[in-house]
Amino acid sequence: MKITREVDYGIRTIRALADGETRTIKFICDNENIPIDAGYKIFRKLKENNIISISVGAKNGGYKLLSDPKQITLLDVISALDDDIYINDCLEDGFNCANNTGGKVCKVNRELCRIQKIMMDEMSKHTLYEVLTMYDEKHNECSGTEDANNEDDEK
């Protein structure tokens, strides 16, 4: 599974709405660097999944978060925007695999199931509030930039 650009934009949208205010699509897209065409598509899906509301009107129209970011998980957003949340096709319901039918038990499938469960548990364990506030701006665990900067300081 790869977090899609659409999911990334969805998380950014929630960040823009996290203060509880109603915001225009222009405000959200400009502040979160989301292409406006993508914004419309994402906002529609977030509305269909009861994550945001849309109000019409020149003065009070816009988009608003329906729930507190402390109640919305990363998995909620991913599920709302992406149908493919499995790390491998063989984990989806109804997938027929010759190595995992009848009397056969596929050990690869078992391991992928274990990994999938850990991933789903982690994504449902953390709210977007936690995700958006958990690290300071200097901390970038995945890219290793913090370690690289420390190595330069030591030289």
N, C-alpha and C positions, 0 to 999 in steps of 0.2 A: 504494500500500500504506500502510495505517495500522497502527501498533502498537496492537493491541487491548488492552482492559482486562485480558483474560485473560493476554496475554503479559506485561504489566506486573506482574500478580500472580505470574506464574511466575518472573520475574526477582527479585522481592521474596522469594519462597520460597527461591530459591537463596541469596540474601543471608542469610536467617535460618539456613540450614544450612551456610554457608560454613566455619564453624569445625570441621566434622566431627562434631559432636555429634548424637545422636538427639533430636528435638524432637517434642512433641505438636502436634496440629493447633491446639489452643487457643493454645499458646505462639506458634506461627508467625503465626496469624491476628491475634492481639492485638498482637503486636509489629510486624507489617508492615501493619496496617490492611486486612486482607483479610476480606471477609464469609465466614463459615464455610461457607455453602453453595457459594460459588465455590471455596473452598479444596479441598473434597472433589473437585470436578470437575477442577480443575487438577492436584491431586496424583495423581489417577488417570491422567491423560494423561502426566504426567512419569514415573510408574512404567512405563506401557506403552512409553515411549520410553527406558527404562533410564537415566534421569537421577537418579531417587531410588528408594530402597527403602522398603517399608513392613513394619514388624515389629509383631506383635500381642503384647500382654501388658500387664498392669496396671503392672508395675514397669519394664520395659524397652521397652515398645511406643512406636511413633512413626515418624517419617520421618527418613531420613538420605540425604545426598548420596552417590551411587555413585562419582562421580569428583571429582577435585580441581577447584575452580573455575578453576584455571589451564589445565584441559584442555577446559572447556565453552565453546563460543562462543555469542555472541548468536544466531547463525543456528541453532544446535542447539535453543535454547529456542523460538525463533519457529517453527521447523519442527515441533517437538513439539506446539505448542499451536494453531497456525493453519494451515489448509489453503491459504489464499489469501495467497501471498507475492509475487504479481506486482503491478506497478504498473498494469498494464492487462490486460484479458482477452485481447487479441490476442497476448500473449506466452506464453500457456499452450499446451501440446501439444494438438493436435487442433482448435484454434480455426480456423474457416474465415472468411477475410476476402476479400471480392471485390477489395479493393485490393492483395492480396498473394498472388495465385494465378496460375497459368499463366505468362504472360510478364510480368506486372506485378510491380514491386518497390515496396513502400510505404516511402517515406523516413521517414515518421513511425514506422513499426514498427522500422526500423533504429535510429533515435535512441533510442527507448524501450528497445530491446534493449541498447544501449550503456549507458544509465543504469542499467538493471536489473543488468547485470554489475558495474558499479562498486559499486552498493549491496550486492549479494550478496558481493562480494570484501571489502568493508569489514566486513560483519557476520560473516564467517567469519575475518577477520584478528584480531579482538579477542576475547579470552576474557572471561568474566564477572568474573574477578579484576581484569583491567585496567579494565573498565567500572566496577566498584565502587570502585576505588581511584585512578582516574586524575585526578579533580578534587577540589579541596578544597571545603568546603561553601559558601564565598563565591562561587565561580566558577559562573556560570550563563550560558553562552555563548548559548543560544537566546533567552532572554527579554530580554537586554540590561540586566538589573538592575545588573550590575557597572558598566556605562558610565553609567547613570543616577545611581548613587551617586557616581561620580567627578565628574560634571558638577555635582552639588550641592555637593561639596567645594570646587570651583573658584570658586563664586559668593561 
